[in-house]
């Protein structure tokens, strides 16, 4: 029998029994056929290719996990620097390969722990960092020249990078020794997370300074990690997450290019950070489509020739928004499935969320379970044995193509916002006009509507509800942490050389009104024991602050 005859026979048998009442779509709403095969999918072998070969659909490296597994990089940070340091030592002893730092809300907003706006928030969603002394304590007895460290920080990212560099300097390491990643992705703050210090243009200037500085001084360090994670957590679809994130990445390429740098010189040290949500195949297809899009755009639009500039290397975190406070043990299952999607999608590093993370920072027990989830995947499941085992699947290849097609439509809409025809101008106008915020809000509303109508079932929430649940013991951060951290800041202010600090901040403020690279000047201010808040306010005195135009 031919393929068509076999398909016709299957279709006749399939239609005998009515379909159940369900929405046959991906989590993001992409309609799905009941079956994929040669009757409705044409597989283009050139577009799939081989791992480590353009367009990298099947992976950025030829051997992927047969050489070594992904980097286990659990996100951690809470309370004060000493508590976080103890957690880091536990994770390293438990098999973690790289460190990833979570900062508390005041630090993310460029505030000091004794700022009135910080009251009640110090140490609650991450570690409090005020001065370089805090950075020293976080990494006490952890060799910064041998470890790679990711820091999830954006608005005051350059200040935290300078503190990290000075802490490493105190340990005896040079800038060239440093390996790791700084998030620094300010566009996604205006699009989704809403943590900024200045208007968009000064933030871009600071990112440009960092790209230039790291290109010259830190060959092993990634100065920017373009983040889709927070876009997805805000309620976007998988296509929006991918499209908005890659568009941001293209804009940062344009930023470096406008500084006179060729993409081959700086783009190889860009990385990405994506969400792995619960729709298993959609997430795998998203990652595969992203690699192909990035490689093609960098080669054809931006003129990159270096292979490393074409590689969309990325970190994955399982979806915090998929976790539920109800029946929290189910979160272990969700996290394992999402982590497997990240692995089969070809991630370079991975964080698995803890079962209690929807309620609070992870307890020690929950953090260990999350870490061991990765160890089981790496050591017991066999997923590291074959490169891209789903490559050639009719469904996976169709879904990869469809996500790519829809992402390209999104790029066209963003570019249409730009009179100059650049991604940077399109994003800036989209931020100003509320395009991204509205698109994400619409997607979140559509999903909630499906939930409310029981068209999407979330176990323990609108399906299989259990009224008799045990209560979890969760990690609670004492208010004493905030008081002690504020006292430490006061001690630093009292004991530092006020004149040296004043000179350093005056030089920084003066340079902010010029085109001088600010990274060395911020580093000098940090050496003079300036706080995160003091550096932020010095720059705000020149650049001002930013208030988003509210939209319904």
N, C-alpha and C positions, 0 to 999 in steps of 0.2 A: 504493500500500500504506500502511496505517496504521503508526504506530510499533510497535504490538503485533505486527503481522504481520511487520514487518521484524525485530523482536527474536526472534520465534519461529523465523524462518528462520535467523538468525545462530546461535541456540542449538543448533538441529539440526546445523548445520555444525560448530560448535565441539565438540560431543560425539562427533564421529566419531573424533577423534584423542585418545588419553588424555593427561592432563596429565603433565608431568614430575614427578619426585619432589622436591618442594620445599615449604617452608613459605611460603604466600602470605599474609604478614602484613607490617605495617610493621616497622621496626627495633624499635619498642616493643611489638610483639606484637598490634596491632590487626588482626583478620582482614579480608581483602580479597576482594571479589567479583571475578570475572574481567573484568567490564565495568560501567561506570556510564553511565547515560543516563536518559531519561524513563521507562523501565520500572521503575526502582528509586530514582530521586531526584526530589524535588520542590524546585525552586529558589524560595525566597522572596525576591523582589526587594527587599522592605523590609529584610530582614536583611542583604542584600548592600550595597544602597545605592550611593552614589557616593563617590569619594575626597574627603576633607575634609568629609564630612557624616556625622552620626550614623547608624549606630553605628561608623563608621570601619573597617569590615571591609576596605575596599579601599585604605586609606592615611589617614594623619593630615592630609595636605595635598592640596588640589585638583590641583595640577600635579606634585607629587612631583619626580622627577628631570628633568623637562623645564625646571624652573626652575634647579636646580643639582643635581649628583650628590650622593650621600651623602658625608659627611666621612670621609676616609681618616685613620684614627687608629691607627697602629701602636703596639702596646704595647712599651715599651723601658725598659731600665734594667739595669745590671750593674756589678759592681766598685765603683769609687768614684765620687763625683759628677763628677769631671772626665771620666772615660771616658764616662759617660752623657751629659754635656753635648756631647761630640764626636759621639756617635751621634745625638742630637737635631738638631744642626746638619746632619748628613748627610741625615736624613730630611726635614727642611724643604726642603733644596736639591733633594731627589729628588721633591718633589711632595706631601708630606704636608701635610694641612690643619690638624691639631690634634695636640697631644702627649698621650701616655698613659704614666704613670709606673708601672713595676714596682719594688717594694721587696723587699729581701732578707728572709729569714726572721726574723732578730733584730728588724728594724724592724717587721715585721708582728706580732710578739709583744710589742712595747713594750719591747724590750731594747736596751741600748747595745752598741756594737761591742766594748767591753772587758769585757763581762759574761762570766763563765766559761761560761754557757750558749750564748753566741754563737760560741764557738771552732769554727772550721772551716766556718762558715756565712756569714761576712761577704762580701757582694757576690756570692753564688753564684746566687741566683734573682732578683736584682734589685739595685737600688742601695742602698747603706748610707746611712741618714740618721740622724744623732745629734743635731745641733744646727741652729739656723737658718743657721749658716755653711755647712753642707752644702747646704741648700736654695738659698742664694745661688749656690753653685758649679754646681749642677745646671742652673740657669737663667741662667747668665752670658751676657750679650749676647742673650738671648731676651726680648722685651718682654712681660711678663706681662699688661699691660693690653690687648694686641692679640691675643694668642694665647688659645685655649681649651685648658685642661689637665685631663685626667682623671687622678685618682689612685686606684689600686686599693689601698685601705687600709681596715680596718674597726675592729679593737679600739682602736688609738690614733689613729683617724681625726681626731678633733677636734684633737689635738696637731699632727698633720701639716698640717691646714688652717691652724692658727694660724701655723706656721712659713712656710707658703706666703704667707699674708697679710702677714706681717712682711717677707719677702723682697721682695714686691711694693711694700710701703711704702718699702723702701730704694731701690727703683728709681724712686720718685716717683709711684706709682699709689695710688689710694684704694681702699677696699673696694668701692665702687660700680663701679669699673672692671673688677673681676675677673669672668671668665667661665670656666666649666668645670664639672667634676663631681667630687664626692667620693663614694666608694662607701658607706661608713658603715653598710652593711647587716649588723647584728650577728645578726639572726635566722638568716641562712643559715650563719653560723659554727657555731651550736649544731646546726643541721640537718645540715650537710655538711662544712664546711672545718675546723672545730675549732680556730680561732684566736680566743681571747678573753682578757680580762684580769680581768673581774669577773663576778659573777652576772648573769643577764639583766636584772633590774629596774634596777640602777644604770646598765647600758649604755643601757637605754631612756631613763632620765632624761637622760643626756648627749646622746643623739640629739634628745630633745625640746628641750634647751637650744640645740642647733645649729640646729634648724628655726626656732625663735623668733628667734635671732640673725640668720640669713640672710634671713628674711622681712623684717626691719627694715633690714638694712645692706647686703645683697649681692643686688640684684634680678636680676643676670645669672648668678648662681652657683647650681648645683644641689647642694643639701646632702646629697642621698641618691640613690644609684642602686641600686635593688632588683635583686639579682643571682640569676638562675637558673643562670648559667654553672657555678658550682661545685657546685650541686645535681646538674646533669646529669653533670658530670665525675666525681662520686662514684658514679655508676651508676644514676641514676634513669631512668625513661622520659620521653618527651616530655611526656606528660600530667602526670606528677608534677612535672617541671620547671616547667611553666606554672602548675599549680595551687598549688604551694608558694610560688612566687615572687609570684604575685598575692595570695595570702593574706597573705604578709609585707607587701606593699604596702598592703593594706586595714588591717592592724594599725598601720602607720605613719600612715595617715590618721586612725585612731582616736586615736593618740598626739597628733597635732597638734590634733585636735578637743578632746581632754581638756585641752589647754593654753588653750582658749578661742579658738582660731583657726578661722575658717571654711575649709572645703576650698578655696574659690575663692582664698583668700589665699596658700596655701602649696603645694598639690598641683600647680599648673602648673609648678613647678620640681622635681618628682620625675621621675626617668627610670628606665629599666630596662636590664638587661644580660643578654642571652640567648646561649645556645650555638646554633650552627648545625651540626648533626650530618650524617651522611652520607646519611640517608634523605631524598632531595630533596623529595618532595612532602609528607611528614609535617612537615618543618620549615616549609615555606611555610604549610601549614594551621595550624600551631601559632601562628605570628605573627599570622595573620589572626584566629584565634579569640581570641587574647589581647587584641587591640584592642577587639573587640566586648564581651568580658566586662568589661574595665576601664571602658569607657564606660557600660555599663548599671549596674554596681554603684555607680559614683561618682554617677550621676544618681539612681538609684532608692533606694539604701540610705543614701548619705551626703549627699545633697542638694546636690551640686555643680551649679552653673548656668553657670559660666564655661567656655567651650569648651575652653580650654587645660587645665583640670582633668580633662577627659574624655579627653584624648589620651594613649594609651600610646606615648610616644616611647621608642625603645630603641637601644642599641648592640649590635652582634653581634660575637662572636668565633668563628672556626671551631673545630671540636672538637679540642682537644688530645688527648683520649682516643681519637680515631679514628686518630691517627698511629701508625706502626709503626717500630720500630727496624730491622726486616727490610725490605729493598728500599726505603730511605727516599725514593728519587726518586718512588715512588708517592704520597708525601705531597703533592707538588705538585698532582697530579690531584685528590686528595681535597679539598685546601684550595680549589681553584678551584670545584669542584662545591658545596661548602658555602657559599662566598662568594656564588655565584650564587643559592643558596636564600635567603640573607639579603637579597640585593638584590630578588629577586622577591617576598619576603615583606614588603618595605617598610621596611627598616632605615634609621635616620637616620645611623649611622656604623658603621664596619666595621674590624675587625682581622683580617688573614689570618696564620695561623701559618706558621712557617718549616719547611722540610723536615727540619731537624735538631733541632727543638724537643723531640722526644721523648727526645733524648739529652743535650741541654745547652742553654744559652742560645744564641740564633741567632748564627751567624758573620755577618760582613759580607756575604758572598756570598748566604747563605740569606735574610738580611733583605731584601736588594735584590730577590731573586726574589719574595718574599712581597709586597712593596710593588708590584712591577710586575704581579703577578697582578691586583690591584685596578685598576691603570691600564689594563690590557687590557680588563677587564670594562667599565670606564667609557667608554673611547674607541673600542673596536673592535667590540663585540658587538651594539650597537643596543638593549640592554636599557633604556637610559634614554629611549627614544623614546616608549614607550607606558606609561601608568599602569596598574598591575595587569593585565598582559596575560593572566594565568590566571583572572581573574575570570569567573565563569559556566561554568567547566569543571565538568561533572557530578562528576567525581572529586574535584577540589579543594574544591568546595562541600560535598560529602558529608563529606569528611574534616575540613573545618573544623567542620562541625556536630557530628561525632562527638567530636572532641577537646574542643569546648566542653561537650558533654553529660557526658563523663567528668570534666572539670575541675569542673563543678558538683557532681557526686557527691562529689568529694574535698573541696570546700568544706563540704558538708553533714557529712562525717565530722569535720572539724576543729571546726566550730561545735558539734557534739554533745559535744565534750570540754569545752565551756565552760559552767559553771553560769549565767554572766551573759549568755550568748548573743552574746558578742563574739568577733571573730577574734583579738584580742590574747590574751584568756584561753585560747582554744583552743590557740593556738600555744604559749603558755607551758606549759600542761599537757602538750601533745604532746611538747615538749622534755623535760620532767621524766620522762615515762613512756616515752620512747624510741620514740614512734610514728614519727617521721620517719626516724630512723636505721634502724629495722627495715624500713620500707617500701622505702627505697632499697636496703638490703642484699638484700632479697628480689628486687628488680628486677635488681640486678647479678648475683645468683646465677642467675636465670632466663636472662639473656643468656649468661653463661659456659657454662651447660649446653647452650645451643643451639650455641655454638662447639665445645664438646667433642664433641658428637654430629654435627658437620659440617652442622648445619641452617642455620648462617650461615657463609658463606665469606669469610674475610679474606685478601685476596691477599698472598702472601708469608709468611703465618703458618700457616694450615691449608689453603691451596690455592695451587697454582702456586709452590711453594717452590723457591728457588734456593740451592743449597749453596755456590755460588762467588760471593760478594758482595764488592765493593770496600768497604773501610772508609772511613768519612767522617772527615775532619779536623774535630774539633769545638772549640768555644771552651772553654778551660779558665781558670778564675780562680785566680791565684796566691795562695798563703797570705800573701804579702807584703801583699796588699790589706788583710787583716784586721789585720796588725801596724801598717801605716801609719794605718789608720783609728782604731785604738785609741790611737795616739800623738797623733792630732789631738784626740781627746776629752780626753786628759790635758792637752794644751796649753790647751784652752778652760777646763778646770776650774782650771788654775793662774793664768790671766790674768783671769778674770772677777771682778766685784765680789761676793764671797761674801756680804756683808751684804744687798745688794739682792736676790740670789737667795733667801736664807733668808727674807726678809720676804715675797717673792712666793709661795714654796711654803707658808709658814705660812698666808697668806690663802686660798690655794687649798684647803688641807686643812680649814680651819675652815668654809669655805663649802660644802664637799662634804657636810657634815652638815646643811645647811639646804636651802631650795628656791631659793637665789640662782642666777642663770644663771652657769655656770662658764666660758663661752667667753671673756669679757673677761679673766678671771683667768688662764686658761691662756695667753692671748696675752701678758699681762704677764710670766708666768714665762718664756715663750719669748724675749721681749725681754731678760730678765735672763740669757739664755743657758742656761736649763735644758735638760737633755738629754731625749730621749724617755723614757728609762728613769726619770729622776728624776720626771717628771710622772706616769708610770704608778705608781710606787711611792708617791707622795704620795696618790693616789686609792685605791690598794689598802689603804693604812693605815686608811682609813675604811670602805671598801666590802668589803674582803676579796677573796678569789679564788674561783674556781669549779672544781669537779671533777665531771666527768660520771659518772653512775652507769653502770658497765659492764653491757652486756646481750649475751647470746648471740644 
